[in-house]
């Protein structure tokens, strides 16, 4: 997540990013301090919808509500994509080195 210059001008040293599972922010799941940050990276979320907003030191909203939907790939689908990538890598390596082996002249003594 990042915010533009006009939003940065509104942020004070105690501005925070709030996370909730509802757009009304009935229950705040997590609050993150934004001191000196222009953007933030978040990870470790389960599948679902998450709602974020910037608030000032008094908890008054400074931004609109941003909705983020997390949808992880199925484990077997991710494993299949990894296996396909590994096979393509092996084909690439063989196509680079195998022709060199075949084109080298053999010396008979």
C-alpha positions in Angstrom: 0.0 0.0 0.0 1.2 3.5 -0.7 -0.3 7.0 -0.5 0.2 10.1 -2.6 1.8 13.4 -1.6 -1.5 15.1 -0.7 -2.3 12.2 1.7 1.2 12.4 3.1 0.7 16.0 3.9 -2.3 15.1 6.0 -0.4 12.5 8.0 1.0 13.5 11.4 3.6 11.6 13.5 0.8 9.6 15.1 -1.2 8.6 12.0 -2.0 4.9 11.8 -3.3 2.3 9.3 -6.2 0.4 10.6 -7.2 -3.1 9.5 -10.7 -4.6 9.9 -12.8 -7.5 8.5 -15.8 -5.2 8.0 -16.0 -1.9 6.0 -17.7 -0.2 9.0 -14.6 -0.9 11.2 -16.7 -2.2 14.1 -13.8 -4.3 15.3 -10.2 -3.1 14.6 -8.1 -6.2 14.0 -4.7 -4.5 13.7 -3.4 -0.9 13.9 0.0 -0.1 12.4 2.0 3.1 13.0 3.1 4.9 9.8 5.7 7.3 11.2 8.0 8.3 8.3 6.6 5.8 5.9 5.3 6.5 2.4 4.3 3.0 1.7 3.9 -0.3 3.6 4.1 -4.0 2.7 1.9 -6.5 4.5 1.9 -10.3 4.3 0.8 -13.4 6.2 -3.0 -13.0 5.5 -5.4 -15.8 5.2 -8.0 -15.9 2.3 -10.7 -13.3 2.7 -11.5 -9.7 2.4 -9.7 -7.0 4.4 -10.5 -3.3 4.8 -7.9 -0.6 5.5 -8.0 3.1 6.2 -5.7 5.8 7.4 -6.7 7.5 10.7 -5.2 10.4 12.6 -4.0 10.4 16.3 -7.6 10.7 17.5 -8.9 7.9 15.3 -10.6 10.2 12.8 -10.5 8.7 9.2 -8.1 10.5 6.8 -8.8 8.3 3.8 -11.4 6.3 2.1 -11.7 2.6 2.9 -9.4 0.3 0.7 -10.7 -3.2 0.2 -8.1 -6.0 -0.4 -9.2 -9.5 -1.3 -6.7 -12.3 -0.6 -7.1 -15.5 -2.6 -4.2 -18.0 -2.4 -3.6 -20.6 -5.0 -4.4 -24.2 -4.2 -1.3 -26.0 -2.9 -1.3 -28.7 -5.6 -1.8 -26.0 -8.3 1.2 -24.1 -6.9 3.2 -27.3 -6.8 2.3 -28.1 -10.4 3.4 -24.7 -11.6 6.7 -25.2 -9.7 7.2 -28.6 -11.3 6.5 -27.2 -14.7 9.1 -24.4 -14.1 11.7 -27.0 -12.9 11.1 -29.1 -16.1 11.5 -26.0 -18.3 14.7 -25.1 -16.5 16.1 -28.6 -17.1 15.2 -28.4 -20.8 16.9 -25.0 -21.0 20.1 -26.2 -19.3 20.2 -29.4 -21.5 19.6 -27.3 -24.7 22.6 -25.1 -23.8 25.1 -27.7 -22.8 24.1 -30.9 -24.7 24.8 -29.5 -28.2 28.3 -28.4 -27.1 29.0 -32.0 -25.9 27.8 -33.4 -29.3 29.8 -31.0 -31.4 33.2 -31.5 -29.7 35.4 -33.7 -31.8 36.6 -36.9 -30.3 40.3 -37.7 -30.4 41.3 -41.2 -31.2 44.8 -42.4 -30.3 
